[in-house]
Amino acid sequence: MAPPLPALEELSLQIAWLKLRLKRLSGPPDPPILYHYTNANGVYGILKDGCLRASAAEFSNDAAEIAYAQSIGRAIHDEIWRNKQRKDELPDWEHFLMSEAREIFKNPTEIFGPLFFVSFCEDGDLLSQWRAYARPGYSLGFRNLSINQRPNLTSQEFQLMTCKVIYEPQPQRDEIREILEDLRTLIAPWETKADSTKIEWCQAFLRALLIREVRTWFCRVKHKAFSEESEWRIVAFRDSPPAAENHEQDTRGFCVRPATHLLRPFTVLRALLANKLPLAEVICGPSATQQLSEKGLRIFLRTKGYENVDVKCSETPLRE
């Protein structure tokens, strides 16, 4: 393992990177309310325990999600470094960057370590969401769940971030190209004849920076067929993932629950204060027992101390 960068060296490199990325620092504003669709069992567990459960990304309903982002990343990587695979065709630092990026796009799940998602929608009464995730069920509307894109939740073992999913192929391609091109700009003035210790420092910094930026991009990319969902995510991740060979052994923060055909890993994200999530409203989904669903929910909310939550029924005309 490489020694850590000296504090001043690392600060200087971080500042240089932030200057390059200023155009991306202001992301989309946090929506006033984000909705999480779930069934009665989900609502019961969320409100009883004051937590949300983030599912392992590998067990996502969209099985091709990682592969889709991989294909875009590989294509942009090849466009940037087309026909420049040999070390003598590139400066040393750029060859290192190219090789590290290639490995990430080849084996992202091995390099990123575990990723867990909780998904939300900007629309609290959406037919496709009722059918996919809450049939019958509820839509939980959380206010200020994310402030300045920082989740208003905590995890004992994982770092958290909030991101808005991008669906259109061109913005997806533009964003990963910008990341890689900005990294090329960052390393362009770096020395290639420095002492071995400094080279190790810089390699460790560049590798960590590359993983962080590309991981964030991966978490935002989804096929445009899902665009109606207008999805936001809270992502749980390890800031320093273990070596690939230790991924499966490192189960800190993991829980497992039974699904229909398999056991699904998840991790728990807890409310910051008094086990109370920032719940603003709940929409009772369309069903033949919608009125009873509403009545039972109101009783349960009172027992858990959620006194000022707005409860209403879906206006979607689905009564299956």
C-alpha positions in Angstrom: 0.0 0.0 0.0 1.3 3.4 -0.9 2.0 5.9 1.9 -0.5 8.8 2.2 0.2 12.0 0.5 1.7 14.8 2.6 -1.1 17.1 3.7 0.0 20.1 1.7 0.7 18.0 -1.5 -2.8 16.4 -1.3 -4.5 19.8 -0.6 -2.7 21.3 -3.6 -3.9 18.4 -5.9 -7.4 18.6 -4.5 -7.6 22.3 -5.2 -6.3 21.9 -8.7 -9.0 19.3 -9.3 -11.8 21.4 -7.9 -10.8 24.3 -10.1 -11.2 22.0 -13.1 -14.5 20.7 -11.9 -16.1 24.0 -10.8 -18.6 23.8 -13.7 -20.0 20.6 -12.2 -20.1 21.5 -8.6 -23.6 22.9 -8.7 -25.9 19.9 -9.4 -29.6 20.0 -9.8 -31.5 21.6 -6.8 -32.9 19.1 -4.3 -36.6 18.7 -4.9 -38.9 19.7 -2.0 -40.3 16.2 -1.7 -39.0 12.8 -2.8 -41.3 9.8 -2.9 -40.4 6.2 -2.1 -42.9 3.5 -3.3 -43.3 0.4 -1.2 -45.9 -2.1 0.1 -47.5 -2.4 3.5 -44.6 -4.4 4.9 -42.2 -1.8 3.7 -44.0 1.1 5.3 -44.3 -0.8 8.6 -40.6 -1.6 8.7 -39.5 1.9 7.6 -41.7 3.8 10.2 -41.3 1.3 13.0 -37.5 1.4 12.9 -37.0 4.9 11.6 -34.8 3.8 8.8 -34.6 3.2 5.1 -33.2 0.0 3.6 -30.8 0.4 0.6 -30.6 -2.6 -1.7 -27.4 -3.9 -3.2 -27.0 -2.5 -6.7 -26.1 -5.9 -8.1 -29.6 -7.1 -7.1 -31.4 -4.2 -8.8 -34.6 -4.7 -10.8 -32.7 -3.5 -13.8 -30.3 -6.3 -14.3 -28.5 -4.6 -17.2 -27.9 -1.3 -15.4 -24.2 -1.8 -14.7 -23.6 -3.3 -18.1 -25.3 -0.3 -19.8 -23.0 2.2 -18.0 -20.0 -0.1 -18.7 -20.7 0.0 -22.5 -20.8 3.8 -22.5 -17.7 4.2 -20.4 -15.7 1.7 -22.6 -16.8 3.5 -25.8 -15.7 6.9 -24.5 -12.4 5.4 -23.2 -11.7 4.0 -26.6 -12.6 7.2 -28.4 -10.2 9.2 -26.2 -7.3 6.7 -26.4 -8.0 5.1 -29.7 -4.9 3.2 -31.0 -2.8 4.4 -28.1 -2.5 1.3 -25.9 1.3 1.0 -25.8 3.2 2.8 -23.1 5.6 4.5 -25.6 2.7 6.1 -27.3 1.6 8.2 -24.3 3.3 10.2 -21.5 3.8 8.0 -18.5 1.1 9.6 -16.3 -1.5 9.5 -19.1 -0.7 5.8 -19.8 -1.3 5.1 -16.1 -4.6 7.0 -16.2 -5.7 5.2 -19.4 -4.8 1.8 -17.9 -6.6 2.4 -14.6 -9.8 3.7 -16.4 -9.8 0.7 -18.6 -9.7 -1.6 -15.6 -12.6 0.2 -14.0 -14.8 -0.1 -17.1 -13.8 -3.7 -17.4 -14.6 -4.7 -13.7 -16.5 -1.9 -12.0 -18.2 -4.0 -9.3 -14.8 -5.4 -8.3 -13.2 -2.0 -8.1 -16.0 0.1 -6.5 -16.8 -2.4 -3.8 -20.4 -2.7 -2.5 -22.9 -0.2 -3.7 -26.4 0.1 -2.2 -29.3 2.2 -3.6 -32.5 3.6 -2.1 -34.7 4.9 -5.0 -37.1 7.9 -5.0 -39.3 9.5 -7.5 -40.2 13.2 -8.0 -43.9 12.1 -8.7 -45.8 10.6 -5.8 -48.7 9.2 -7.8 -47.3 7.6 -10.9 -49.0 4.6 -12.5 -45.8 2.8 -13.5 -44.4 3.0 -10.0 -47.6 1.7 -8.4 -47.5 -1.3 -10.7 -43.8 -2.0 -10.3 -43.2 -1.4 -6.6 -46.3 -0.9 -4.6 -49.3 -2.9 -5.8 -51.0 -2.4 -3.5 -49.0 -0.1 -1.3 -48.0 3.4 -0.4 -45.9 6.3 -1.6 -43.9 7.9 1.2 -43.1 11.5 0.6 -40.0 12.8 2.4 -39.2 16.5 2.8 -35.6 17.7 3.0 -34.4 14.1 2.8 -31.4 15.6 1.0 -29.9 19.0 1.7 -27.5 20.4 -0.9 -27.3 16.8 -2.2 -26.1 15.5 1.1 -28.5 12.8 2.6 -30.2 13.7 5.8 -29.5 10.1 7.0 -26.6 8.3 8.5 -24.9 4.9 8.1 -22.5 3.2 10.5 -20.4 1.5 7.9 -20.9 3.5 4.6 -20.5 6.9 3.1 -23.7 8.4 1.6 -24.4 10.6 -1.4 -27.5 11.8 -3.2 -27.7 11.8 -7.0 -30.2 12.4 -9.7 -30.3 9.8 -12.4 -29.6 10.9 -16.0 -31.3 8.9 -18.8 -30.4 10.6 -22.1 -27.4 8.9 -23.8 -25.7 12.1 -25.0 -25.5 13.8 -21.5 -24.3 10.4 -20.1 -21.5 10.3 -22.7 -20.6 14.0 -22.3 -20.3 13.7 -18.5 -17.9 10.7 -18.5 -15.9 12.3 -21.3 -15.6 15.5 -19.2 -14.3 13.5 -16.2 -11.6 11.7 -18.2 -10.6 14.8 -20.1 -10.3 16.9 -16.9 -8.2 14.2 -15.4 -5.9 14.3 -18.4 -5.6 18.1 -17.9 -4.9 17.6 -14.2 -2.0 15.2 -14.8 -0.5 17.0 -17.9 2.1 19.0 -15.8 3.0 16.1 -13.4 6.6 15.1 -13.3 7.6 11.7 -14.6 11.1 11.7 -13.1 10.1 12.2 -9.5 11.4 9.9 -6.7 9.6 6.6 -6.3 7.9 7.6 -3.1 6.2 10.7 -4.7 5.2 8.6 -7.7 3.5 6.2 -5.4 1.7 9.0 -3.6 0.5 10.5 -6.9 -0.6 7.1 -8.3 -2.7 6.5 -5.1 -4.2 9.9 -5.3 -5.1 9.6 -9.0 -6.5 6.1 -8.6 -8.7 7.2 -5.7 -9.9 10.3 -7.6 -10.7 8.3 -10.7 -12.6 5.7 -8.8 -14.6 8.4 -6.9 -15.6 10.3 -10.0 -16.4 7.3 -12.2 -18.3 5.6 -9.4 -20.5 8.7 -9.0 -21.1 8.7 -12.7 -22.0 5.0 -12.7 -24.6 5.6 -10.0 -26.3 8.2 -12.1 -26.6 6.4 -15.4 -29.7 4.5 -16.4 -31.3 3.5 -19.7 -33.8 6.0 -21.1 -36.6 3.4 -21.1 -36.8 4.2 -17.4 -37.0 8.0 -17.8 -40.6 8.3 -16.6 -39.4 7.4 -13.1 -37.5 10.7 -12.7 -35.4 8.8 -10.2 -33.2 10.2 -7.4 -31.0 7.9 -5.4 -29.3 7.8 -2.0 -26.2 5.7 -2.5 -24.2 4.0 0.2 -20.6 3.1 -0.6 -17.3 2.4 1.0 -15.0 5.4 0.7 -12.0 3.1 0.6 -13.2 -0.2 -0.8 -11.2 -3.3 0.0 -9.1 -5.1 -2.5 -11.1 -7.1 -5.1 -10.2 -10.4 -3.5 -11.6 -9.3 -0.2 -14.9 -7.9 -1.3 -17.0 -10.9 -0.5 -15.3 -11.4 2.9 -16.0 -7.8 4.0 -19.7 -7.8 5.0 -19.6 -5.0 7.6 -22.9 -3.2 7.5 -24.6 -5.9 5.4 -28.1 -7.3 6.2 -30.0 -9.9 4.2 -33.7 -10.4 3.6 -35.7 -13.0 1.7 -37.1 -12.0 -1.7 -39.4 -14.1 -3.9 -36.6 -16.2 -5.5 -33.4 -15.2 -3.7 -31.8 -13.6 -0.6 -31.3 -9.9 -1.2 -28.5 -8.0 0.6 -29.2 -4.5 1.9 -27.9 -2.0 4.4 -29.7 0.2 6.9 -29.8 4.1 6.6 -31.0 5.6 9.8 -32.7 8.9 10.6 -30.3 11.4 12.2 -32.5 12.4 15.1 -34.8 10.4 17.4 -35.6 7.6 14.9 -37.9 10.0 13.1 -37.6 10.3 9.3 -38.6 13.6 7.7 -41.9 12.3 6.4 -44.2 15.0 4.9 -47.0 13.0 3.3 -48.1 9.5 2.4 -50.2 8.6 -0.6 -52.3 5.4 -0.4 -52.0 3.5 -3.6 -54.9 2.5 -5.8 -56.6 -0.7 -4.6 -59.9 -2.2 -3.8 -59.2 -1.6 -0.1 -57.9 1.9 -0.4 -60.1 3.5 2.3 -59.1 0.8 4.8 -55.4 1.3 3.8 -55.8 5.0 4.6 -57.5 4.4 7.9 -54.9 1.8 9.1 -52.1 4.1 8.0 -53.4 7.0 10.0 -53.6 4.9 13.1 -50.1 3.6 12.6 -48.7 7.1 12.0 -50.1 8.3 15.3 -48.7 5.3 17.2 -45.2 6.2 15.9 -45.4 9.9 16.6 -45.9 11.2 13.1 -48.6 13.7 13.9 -48.3 16.2 11.1 -48.1 13.9 8.1 -50.5 14.6 5.2 -52.3 11.4 4.2 -54.3 11.1 1.0 -55.4 8.6 -1.6 -54.0 8.1 -5.1 -56.0 9.6 -7.9 -54.7 7.0 -10.4 -57.7 5.0 -11.7 -56.3 1.6 -11.0 -58.4 -0.8 -8.9 -57.0 -4.2 -9.6 
